[in-house]
Amino acid sequence: MTPLRQRMIHELELHRKSPHTIEAYVTAMAQLARHYGRSPDAISVEEIRDFLHHLITVQKVAFSTCNQKLAGIQFFYHHVLGQEQFSLRVPAKRSGRLPEPLSRSEIAKLFEVTSNLKHRVLLMTVYGGGLRVSEVVCLHFQDIHSERMLIRVNQGKGRKDRYTLLSARLLEELRAYWRQYRPQQGWLFPGGNGKGSLSADAAKRIFYAAKERAGIVHGHGIHCLRHSFATHLMEAGVPLPTIQRLMGHASLNSTAKYLHVTSQHLDGIHSPLDLLRLPQDSDVLVPQDPGVPAPKDSGVPVPQDPSVPAPKDSGVPAPKDSGVPE
């Protein structure tokens, strides 16, 4: 490890950054150094801007990935090198993509096709508590508060603790899971080798396999179960601030985005297309087939429409019979 990297990690720890943030920031600086083949303290501002432009236009990284690397670079030059006037003139930008939750029937199908009890309980815990994948793999058995019907999330995103819901159905599944597996070391979902907890990548693979078996083609990764948790609560009428606390959002704006994907605010609203009177089959005149004779006059007088005035007598006498045969 280079002295510069040691200084950066030391400064990040002084700022009480999470291990995940430390790893992400250090990785961003390592990627910048590899891109130019020299130490970051010898790279100019314009070169850093070109590097970010390369990430955006060539590698086409996600908005969140670019923002994370931008934050890591700024931290390094501000706090490690002490360049307080350092500015890249590159704004952080949030993606305009909306969450894509699954429907209740799709969630039920996802659990139905997952026969492995451990995998099913894992997915049910993510959905039932609205957890991030990094939170569910770090759960311990003592985090399940069955008497209060709560799940305690320790040191979630931003190193914040919170409580979320424990479903009665999930509690039954957890008890059956405990009787069958008897996990050791206190982890709710231990890793396959028996050492440590299940990795986040393994949890993601479990979700993708279940999603494929269920035939679900939309939605993204396992995080869409957390999106579904918030959306379904909102559709059930749970107040927005309550959902914010259950989700662990620092800002209510983060929770309010689910207003755009819930169907509750669209109930009773009809599309303008449904309000149009489209032509019906009975409104279309069927042309007379020339080979079919017209119906004969039945001799029954057709009643005169009272709204249409009768034709007036013109006063011209009808021609007399000339007596000449035709």
Order of alpha helices (4+ residues) and beta strands (2+ residues): alpha-alpha-alpha-alpha-alpha-alpha-alpha-beta-beta-beta-alpha-alpha-alpha-alpha-alpha-alpha
